[in-house]
Amino acid sequence: MRKHIPNLITCLNVTSGTVAVFLAYNGELLLAALCVLLAMVFDFFDGLTARLLHVKSEMGKELDSLADAVSFGLVPAVLAHFLIKEVVLIRSFTSFYLLQPWFENILVYSPLIIPGFSIYRLAKFNLDSRQTHSFIGMPTPANALFWVSLVFCFTFEREVFFSIWGNPFILALCVLVLSILLVSEIPMFSLKLTSFSFRENRLLYIFLGLLVIMVILWGWCGLSFMIPLYVLVSLCGKKN
């Protein structure tokens, strides 16, 4: 029975992601974003539980990747799709220019590329022995977190959201850039603490400190810069 506990937690991960899809298609983007955060909690605890119970297995590893493909591959695509759709719809009522319908569809459905890049990244991660304490390329939960943060910004700071992110071209560009980062060879630090040592977690502490400052200054919208900041700190850490 003990060996099945981590797999049960992993199943709760994919269930949270599935619920998020249902909620998004019923217009509940905020609740869908919260379900993604819940999936991240389960994703953290399934691995932790497996280590504590000494029941790590290849099946658990594969099950985790399958769950992540839904929660952090499919769901971000759904969130991005509806955000871009909302922006295109609102812009069509508030601006003097109108996009051609075919071009609108390209922008609105550009998030279709996210799941493909995500599952490629997950398969690559499983086979890459270099990724033990850090990452090569952006992890899928980070991509999901970006779109979750945009949903929060859109919900609670709508004016600020439209002044910064409220352009379908910018959001479609984010889809493309983040998808490429998923399969890139850029080293990125882990967001998990291995110890409390500043030397071992220097980039993580710098990232968290800057993030706190941004949230204090810009509130919910500060969270939308979390993943761009993560990429920037990773790039600076690589140079050092």
KAZIGI-V854021 format. One record per backbone hydrogen bond with DSSP energy under -1.0 kcal/mol. NH is the residue of the N-H (numbers start at 0). CO is the residue of the C=O. E is the energy in kcal/mol with one decimal. If there is no record, write none. Layout:
# KAZIGI-V854021
nh:NH co:CO e:E
nh:NH co:CO e:E
This chain:
# KAZIGI-V854021
nh:3 co:0 e:-1.4
nh:4 co:1 e:-1.2
nh:7 co:3 e:-2.1
nh:8 co:4 e:-2.0
nh:9 co:5 e:-2.2
nh:10 co:6 e:-2.0
nh:11 co:7 e:-1.5
nh:12 co:8 e:-1.4
nh:13 co:9 e:-1.9
nh:14 co:10 e:-2.0
nh:15 co:11 e:-2.1
nh:16 co:12 e:-1.9
nh:17 co:13 e:-2.2
nh:18 co:14 e:-2.6
nh:19 co:15 e:-2.0
nh:20 co:16 e:-1.6
nh:21 co:17 e:-2.0
nh:22 co:18 e:-2.7
nh:23 co:19 e:-2.5
nh:24 co:20 e:-2.1
nh:25 co:22 e:-1.0
nh:26 co:23 e:-1.6
nh:27 co:22 e:-2.8
nh:31 co:27 e:-2.1
nh:32 co:28 e:-2.4
nh:33 co:29 e:-2.1
nh:34 co:30 e:-1.9
nh:35 co:31 e:-1.5
nh:36 co:32 e:-1.7
nh:37 co:33 e:-2.1
nh:38 co:34 e:-2.3
nh:39 co:35 e:-1.9
nh:40 co:36 e:-1.6
nh:41 co:37 e:-2.1
nh:42 co:38 e:-2.4
nh:43 co:39 e:-1.8
nh:44 co:40 e:-2.2
nh:45 co:41 e:-2.1
nh:47 co:43 e:-1.7
nh:48 co:44 e:-2.7
nh:49 co:45 e:-2.0
nh:50 co:46 e:-2.0
nh:51 co:47 e:-2.4
nh:52 co:48 e:-2.5
nh:54 co:49 e:-2.3
nh:60 co:56 e:-1.7
nh:61 co:57 e:-2.3
nh:62 co:58 e:-2.8
nh:63 co:59 e:-2.2
nh:64 co:60 e:-1.7
nh:65 co:61 e:-2.1
nh:66 co:62 e:-2.3
nh:67 co:63 e:-2.5
nh:68 co:64 e:-1.9
nh:70 co:66 e:-2.6
nh:71 co:67 e:-2.7
nh:73 co:68 e:-1.6
nh:74 co:69 e:-2.4
nh:77 co:73 e:-1.9
nh:78 co:74 e:-2.7
nh:79 co:75 e:-2.8
nh:80 co:76 e:-2.3
nh:81 co:77 e:-2.2
nh:82 co:78 e:-2.2
nh:83 co:79 e:-2.6
nh:84 co:80 e:-2.1
nh:85 co:81 e:-2.3
nh:86 co:82 e:-2.3
nh:87 co:83 e:-2.7
nh:88 co:84 e:-2.3
nh:89 co:85 e:-2.7
nh:90 co:86 e:-2.7
nh:91 co:87 e:-1.7
nh:93 co:89 e:-1.4
nh:94 co:90 e:-1.8
nh:103 co:99 e:-2.5
nh:104 co:100 e:-2.1
nh:105 co:101 e:-1.4
nh:106 co:102 e:-2.0
nh:107 co:103 e:-3.0
nh:108 co:104 e:-2.4
nh:111 co:108 e:-1.7
nh:112 co:109 e:-1.8
nh:113 co:110 e:-1.6
nh:116 co:112 e:-2.0
nh:117 co:113 e:-2.5
nh:118 co:114 e:-2.7
nh:119 co:115 e:-1.7
nh:120 co:116 e:-2.2
nh:121 co:117 e:-2.4
nh:122 co:118 e:-2.3
nh:123 co:119 e:-2.3
nh:124 co:120 e:-2.5
nh:125 co:121 e:-1.8
nh:126 co:122 e:-1.1
nh:127 co:123 e:-1.2
nh:130 co:127 e:-1.1
nh:131 co:129 e:-1.5
nh:134 co:187 e:-3.3
nh:136 co:185 e:-3.5
nh:137 co:180 e:-2.3
nh:142 co:138 e:-1.3
nh:143 co:139 e:-2.3
nh:144 co:140 e:-2.4
nh:145 co:141 e:-1.6
nh:146 co:142 e:-1.5
nh:147 co:143 e:-2.1
nh:148 co:144 e:-2.4
nh:149 co:145 e:-1.7
nh:150 co:146 e:-1.7
nh:151 co:147 e:-2.0
nh:152 co:148 e:-2.3
nh:153 co:149 e:-2.8
nh:154 co:150 e:-2.1
nh:155 co:151 e:-2.8
nh:156 co:152 e:-2.2
nh:160 co:156 e:-2.9
nh:161 co:157 e:-2.4
nh:162 co:158 e:-1.5
nh:163 co:159 e:-1.5
nh:164 co:160 e:-2.9
nh:165 co:160 e:-1.3
nh:166 co:164 e:-2.4
nh:170 co:166 e:-2.2
nh:171 co:167 e:-2.3
nh:172 co:168 e:-2.1
nh:173 co:169 e:-2.2
nh:174 co:170 e:-2.0
nh:175 co:171 e:-1.9
nh:176 co:172 e:-3.0
nh:177 co:173 e:-2.6
nh:178 co:174 e:-1.7
nh:179 co:175 e:-2.1
nh:180 co:176 e:-2.2
nh:181 co:177 e:-1.4
nh:187 co:134 e:-2.9
nh:200 co:196 e:-1.4
nh:204 co:200 e:-2.5
nh:205 co:201 e:-2.3
nh:206 co:202 e:-2.5
nh:207 co:203 e:-2.6
nh:208 co:204 e:-2.4
nh:209 co:205 e:-2.4
nh:210 co:206 e:-2.3
nh:211 co:207 e:-2.3
nh:212 co:208 e:-1.8
nh:213 co:209 e:-2.2
nh:214 co:210 e:-2.3
nh:215 co:211 e:-2.4
nh:216 co:212 e:-2.2
nh:217 co:213 e:-2.9
nh:218 co:214 e:-2.2
nh:220 co:217 e:-1.1
nh:221 co:218 e:-1.4
nh:222 co:219 e:-1.1
nh:224 co:221 e:-1.3
nh:225 co:222 e:-1.9
nh:228 co:224 e:-2.2
nh:229 co:225 e:-2.1
nh:230 co:226 e:-2.5
nh:231 co:227 e:-2.3
nh:232 co:228 e:-2.9
nh:233 co:229 e:-2.0
nh:234 co:230 e:-2.3
nh:235 co:231 e:-2.4
nh:236 co:232 e:-2.5
nh:237 co:233 e:-1.8
nh:238 co:234 e:-1.5
nh:239 co:235 e:-1.4
